[in-house]
Amino acid sequence: MNALALPAVLEHAGIAVSAISGVLAAKGKRIDLFGVLVLALVTAFGGGTARDLLVGDTPVAWLRGPGLLMNATFTALLTFFIAGAVRLPERALIVADAFALALFAIIGARKGLAFAVTPPVAVLLGVVTGVAGGIVRDVLTGEVPLVFQPEIRLYATAAIAGATVFVLTIGPLGEDVAMLLGSGTVLALRFAAMRWKLSLPVFNPR
C-alpha cells in the first residue's frame, strides 16, 4: 500500500463509522430521516471542519469533491434502515464512536504535521478532529457530550495518547506504521477502559 493510500482509507473509514455513530445517537429520540442524516453528517464532518478552519485549509476537505459526502450519506442511510430492522447491541454507539475517535485522531494529527505545526499542536488537532463532531452530535440530541461523561472512560485521554504515538513514531517508522500504531493505541485504551473501568481522577474538592 503506497504512502497516500492508507490515509485515504482511514479517512473514509473514519467518515463511515462516524456517520454510523450519528445515526445510532438518534435512537429513542423520535427523529425523522432528515434529522438522522443531519446528525450523521455533523458527526462525520464536524471535527474535520474545525481542524481545517484552524489550520486555514479551505475549502474544508469534504467540500472539495463528492466522495466523502457520498460515503457519509450512503452509510447513514444504510445504518438507518438496518438499525430499524435489527436490534443492535446497547454498546454499538460506544464501539462505533471508539473507532471514529481512533481514526480521526490520527488523521487530524497527520494534517497538522502536513501544515508544519509543532508536534504538541499536531496532537491537539488530532484531539479536535476526534471529538468535535461527537460533541456537536450530542448537543443536538440533548445529551452531555461523551467526552465530558466520567463513565465514558479515557476518551480524550485515548485520543491524546494515540496522536502522540503517531507524532513520535512517524519519523523513525514511517507514516503507514505510525498511523496503525496510533489508531491501535486509541482503540486499546478505550476498550481497556471499558473492560476494566479505567478512568482519570474526578475533580471532587473538599
Residue, then its C-alpha position, 0 to 999 in steps of 0.5 A: m500500500n503506497a504512502l497516500a493510500l492508507p490515509a485515504v482509507l482511514e479517512h473514509a473509514g473514519i467518515a463511515v463509522s462516524a456517520i454510523s455513530g450519528v445515526l445510532a445517537a438518534k435512537g429513542k429520540r423520535i427523529d425523522l430521516f432528515g434529522v438522522l442524516v443531519l446528525a450523521l453528517v455533523t458527526a462525520f464532518g464536524g471535527g474535520t471542519a474545525r481542524d481545517l478552519l484552524v489550520g486555514d485549509t479551505p475549502v474544508a476537505w469534504l467540500r472539495g469533491p463528492g466522495l466523502l459526502m457520498n460515503a457519509t450519506f450512503t452509510a447513514l442511510l444504510t445504518f438507518f434502515i438496518a438499525g430499524a430492522v435489527r436490534l443492535p447491541e446497547r454498546a454499538l454507539i460506544v464501539a462505533d464512536a471508539f473507532a471514529l475517535a481512533l481514526f480521526a485522531i490520527i488523521g487530524a494529527r497527520k494534517g497538522l504535521a502536513f501544515a508544519v505545526t509543532p508536534p504538541v499542536a499536531v496532537l491537539l488537532g488530532v484531539v479536535t478532529g476526534v471529538a468535535g463532531g461527537i460533541v456537536r452530535d450530542v448537543l443536538t440530541g440533548e445529551v452531555p457530550l461523551v467526552f465530558q461523561p466520567e463513565i465514558r472512560l479515557y476518551a480524550t485521554a485515548a485520543i491524546a495518547g494515540a496522536t502522540v504515538f503517531v507524532l513520535t513514531i512517524g519519523p523513525l517508522g514511517e507514516d503507514v506504521a505510525m498511523l496503525l500504531g496510533s489508531g491501535t493505541v486509541l482503540a486499546l485504551r478505550f476498550a481497556a477502559m471499558r473492560w476494566k473501568l479505567s478512568l482519570p481522577v474526578f475533580n471532587p474538592r473538599 
